[in-house]
Amino acid sequence: MINLLKIFHEKSQSNLVTANSLLLGIVFVLLVLVAFFPAGIQDTLNKILITATFFCSIYALAYRSRVLLPIAILMTLLQWTAKIIGNDILELVAGSVNMIFFIYIVVKLVRQFASAKTVSPLVILGSVNGYLLLGLVFSLFTILVSSLYPQSYFSFHENIYLTDKVDFHTYIYYTFITMATVGYGDLVPISSPARALAVFVSVCGQLYIAIVIAFLVGKFAGAYVKVNKRTGGQTD
């Protein structure tokens, strides 16, 4: 147990790159690949992958509090307890807690790569993970709105209103399409809260991309200028 805790609190550059790469893989499987599995096991797979995301996202942080690990353990217990007993209210509470946790992780990841002096693989991985986790946060927000306002989202494809019982990947699909401002129109927000959230999601998605690209270009250009000054403008 002591060795596991020592590994968890290790913050070397190589370990952070490994953790962020693993986090990227887990989130990719959660957001994309699970949809290709049989519908009967998708919910269980989602829970397993979200649990893995809890711990891996903490490990991906360069500056992490020691209380995050106990919090992740408590969140895991809450999530699986809600699934086992099938309590809708407890599942709503678990989803809300998950949302708050992921918001914290996204903020920490953004601050982590924003404070970097140069563009590195860790910075690239952190920026991508931040975007994907932001989409996951907005998916949980959408589920919350759909649960509180049952006729908030309408599917023209299935000709039904979405509820919190609809497949999780339907919400992921809607959220990332909204973040990317693609707008296929097959899923539409109906209620005022849902439309307000759609505006917020689309604006945040575009701002994130614009700010991150500007940041990466600025860091790269700054590093190039420094190298150019040291070499007196001479290049090979």
C-alpha positions as CSV (number, residue, x, y, z in Angstrom):
1,M,0.0,0.0,0.0
2,I,2.8,2.4,0.9
3,N,4.5,1.7,-2.5
4,L,1.2,2.4,-4.3
5,L,0.9,5.7,-2.5
6,K,4.5,6.5,-3.4
7,I,3.9,5.8,-7.1
8,F,0.7,7.9,-6.9
9,H,2.5,10.9,-5.5
10,E,5.4,10.7,-7.9
11,K,5.5,13.7,-10.2
12,S,8.4,13.2,-12.6
13,Q,8.0,14.4,-16.2
14,S,8.0,10.9,-17.6
15,N,5.3,9.8,-15.2
16,L,3.1,12.8,-16.0
17,V,3.4,12.1,-19.7
18,T,2.5,8.4,-19.1
19,A,-0.4,9.4,-16.9
20,N,-1.8,11.9,-19.4
21,S,-1.4,9.4,-22.2
22,L,-3.3,6.8,-20.2
23,L,-5.9,9.3,-19.4
24,L,-6.3,10.2,-23.1
25,G,-6.7,6.5,-23.9
26,I,-9.3,5.9,-21.2
27,V,-11.4,8.9,-22.1
28,F,-11.2,8.0,-25.8
29,V,-12.6,4.5,-25.0
30,L,-15.3,6.0,-22.8
31,L,-16.4,8.6,-25.3
32,V,-16.1,6.5,-28.5
33,L,-15.4,2.8,-28.3
34,V,-17.9,1.8,-25.7
35,A,-20.7,2.7,-28.2
36,F,-19.6,-0.3,-30.3
37,F,-20.2,-2.8,-27.5
38,P,-23.6,-4.5,-26.9
39,A,-26.1,-2.1,-25.3
40,G,-26.6,-4.4,-22.3
41,I,-23.1,-3.9,-21.0
42,Q,-22.5,-0.3,-22.0
43,D,-23.7,1.2,-18.7
44,T,-21.4,-1.0,-16.7
45,L,-18.4,-0.2,-19.0
46,N,-19.2,3.5,-18.6
47,K,-19.1,3.2,-14.8
48,I,-15.8,1.3,-14.9
49,L,-14.2,3.8,-17.3
50,I,-15.4,6.8,-15.3
51,T,-14.0,5.2,-12.2
52,A,-10.7,4.8,-14.0
53,T,-10.9,8.4,-15.2
54,F,-11.2,9.5,-11.6
55,F,-7.9,8.1,-10.5
56,C,-6.0,8.6,-13.7
57,S,-7.0,12.3,-14.0
58,I,-5.6,12.9,-10.5
59,Y,-2.4,11.1,-11.4
60,A,-2.1,13.3,-14.5
61,L,-1.8,16.5,-12.4
62,A,1.6,17.8,-11.5
63,Y,0.3,19.6,-8.4
64,R,-2.2,17.4,-6.6
65,S,-3.6,17.5,-3.1
66,R,-3.4,14.5,-0.9
67,V,-7.2,14.7,-0.3
68,L,-8.0,14.0,-3.9
69,L,-7.3,10.3,-3.6
70,P,-9.8,9.8,-0.7
71,I,-12.3,11.9,-2.5
72,A,-12.0,9.8,-5.6
73,I,-12.5,6.6,-3.5
74,L,-15.6,8.1,-1.9
75,M,-17.0,9.1,-5.3
76,T,-16.4,5.6,-6.7
77,L,-18.3,4.1,-3.7
78,L,-21.1,6.5,-4.3
79,Q,-21.3,5.9,-8.0
80,W,-21.3,2.1,-7.7
81,T,-23.7,2.1,-4.7
82,A,-26.2,4.2,-6.8
83,K,-25.9,1.6,-9.7
84,I,-26.3,-1.4,-7.5
85,I,-29.3,-0.2,-5.5
86,G,-30.8,1.5,-8.6
87,N,-31.7,4.7,-6.7
88,D,-32.5,7.6,-9.1
89,I,-31.9,10.3,-6.6
90,L,-28.6,8.8,-5.5
91,E,-27.5,8.5,-9.2
92,L,-28.4,12.2,-9.7
93,V,-26.3,13.1,-6.6
94,A,-23.4,10.9,-7.9
95,G,-23.6,12.5,-11.3
96,S,-23.5,16.0,-9.8
97,V,-20.5,15.2,-7.6
98,N,-18.7,13.7,-10.6
99,M,-19.4,16.9,-12.6
100,I,-17.9,19.1,-9.8
101,F,-14.9,16.8,-9.6
102,F,-14.2,16.9,-13.4
103,I,-14.6,20.7,-13.4
104,Y,-11.8,20.9,-10.8
105,I,-9.6,18.5,-12.8
106,V,-10.2,20.5,-16.1
107,V,-9.2,23.8,-14.3
108,K,-6.1,22.2,-12.9
109,L,-5.1,20.7,-16.2
110,V,-5.6,24.0,-18.0
111,R,-3.5,25.8,-15.4
112,Q,-0.8,23.1,-15.7
113,F,-0.2,23.5,-19.4
114,A,-0.8,27.3,-19.3
115,S,2.1,27.7,-16.9
116,A,4.5,25.7,-19.0
117,K,7.4,27.6,-20.5
118,T,7.6,25.6,-23.7
119,V,5.4,23.4,-25.8
120,S,6.1,19.8,-24.9
121,P,4.3,16.4,-25.3
122,L,2.9,16.9,-21.8
123,V,1.4,20.3,-22.8
124,I,-0.2,18.9,-25.9
125,L,-1.6,15.9,-24.0
126,G,-2.9,18.2,-21.2
127,S,-4.7,20.5,-23.6
128,V,-6.4,17.6,-25.4
129,N,-7.4,15.9,-22.1
130,G,-8.7,19.2,-20.9
131,Y,-11.0,19.5,-24.0
132,L,-12.3,15.9,-23.7
133,L,-12.9,16.2,-20.0
134,L,-14.7,19.5,-20.6
135,G,-17.0,17.7,-23.0
136,L,-17.6,15.0,-20.4
137,V,-18.5,17.7,-17.9
138,F,-21.0,19.3,-20.3
139,S,-22.5,15.8,-21.0
140,L,-23.1,15.5,-17.2
141,F,-24.6,19.0,-17.2
142,T,-26.9,18.0,-20.1
143,I,-28.0,14.8,-18.2
144,L,-28.7,16.9,-15.1
145,V,-30.9,19.4,-17.1
146,S,-32.7,16.5,-18.9
147,S,-33.4,15.0,-15.5
148,L,-34.7,18.2,-13.9
149,Y,-36.6,19.3,-17.0
150,P,-37.8,16.0,-18.7
151,Q,-38.9,17.7,-21.9
152,S,-35.7,19.7,-22.5
153,Y,-34.3,17.7,-25.5
154,F,-36.2,16.3,-28.5
155,S,-34.9,13.7,-30.9
156,F,-36.2,14.0,-34.4
157,H,-34.7,10.7,-35.3
158,E,-36.6,8.7,-32.6
159,N,-39.4,11.3,-32.3
160,I,-39.2,11.3,-28.5
161,Y,-38.1,13.6,-25.7
162,L,-34.8,12.5,-24.1
163,T,-34.7,11.6,-20.5
164,D,-31.9,10.7,-18.1
165,K,-32.6,7.0,-19.0
166,V,-31.5,7.5,-22.6
167,D,-28.2,6.0,-23.6
168,F,-25.2,8.0,-22.1
169,H,-23.6,8.2,-25.5
170,T,-26.6,10.0,-26.9
171,Y,-25.7,12.9,-24.5
172,I,-22.0,12.7,-25.3
173,Y,-22.9,12.9,-29.0
174,Y,-25.2,15.9,-28.5
175,T,-22.6,17.7,-26.3
176,F,-19.6,17.4,-28.5
177,I,-21.7,18.3,-31.6
178,T,-22.8,21.4,-29.7
179,M,-19.2,22.2,-28.6
180,A,-18.0,21.9,-32.1
181,T,-21.0,24.0,-33.3
182,V,-21.7,21.4,-36.0
183,G,-25.4,21.4,-35.3
184,Y,-26.9,18.4,-37.3
185,G,-30.3,19.3,-35.9
186,D,-31.3,15.7,-35.1
187,L,-31.2,16.5,-31.3
188,V,-32.4,19.9,-30.3
189,P,-32.8,21.8,-27.0
190,I,-36.4,22.7,-26.2
191,S,-36.6,24.2,-22.8
192,S,-35.1,27.5,-21.8
193,P,-32.5,25.9,-19.5
194,A,-31.5,23.5,-22.2
195,R,-31.1,26.3,-24.8
196,A,-29.1,28.4,-22.3
197,L,-26.8,25.5,-21.6
198,A,-26.4,24.9,-25.4
199,V,-25.3,28.5,-25.8
200,F,-22.8,28.2,-22.9
201,V,-21.4,24.9,-24.2
202,S,-20.9,26.2,-27.8
203,V,-19.2,29.4,-26.6
204,C,-16.9,27.5,-24.2
205,G,-16.0,25.0,-26.8
206,Q,-15.0,27.6,-29.3
207,L,-13.2,29.7,-26.8
208,Y,-11.2,26.7,-25.5
209,I,-10.0,25.9,-28.9
210,A,-9.1,29.5,-29.8
211,I,-7.3,30.1,-26.5
212,V,-5.4,26.9,-26.6
213,I,-4.2,27.3,-30.2
214,A,-3.2,30.9,-29.4
215,F,-1.3,29.7,-26.4
216,L,0.5,27.0,-28.2
217,V,1.4,29.2,-31.1
218,G,2.6,31.9,-28.7
219,K,4.7,29.5,-26.7
220,F,6.3,28.0,-29.8
221,A,7.0,31.4,-31.3
222,G,8.5,32.6,-28.0
223,A,10.8,29.6,-27.9
224,Y,11.8,30.2,-31.6
225,V,12.6,33.9,-30.9
226,K,14.8,32.9,-27.9
227,V,16.7,30.3,-30.0
228,N,17.1,32.8,-32.8
229,K,18.5,35.4,-30.4
230,R,21.0,33.0,-29.0
231,T,22.2,31.9,-32.4
232,G,22.3,35.4,-33.8
233,G,19.7,34.6,-36.4
234,Q,21.9,31.9,-38.0
235,T,20.2,28.6,-39.0
236,D,21.5,25.4,-40.4
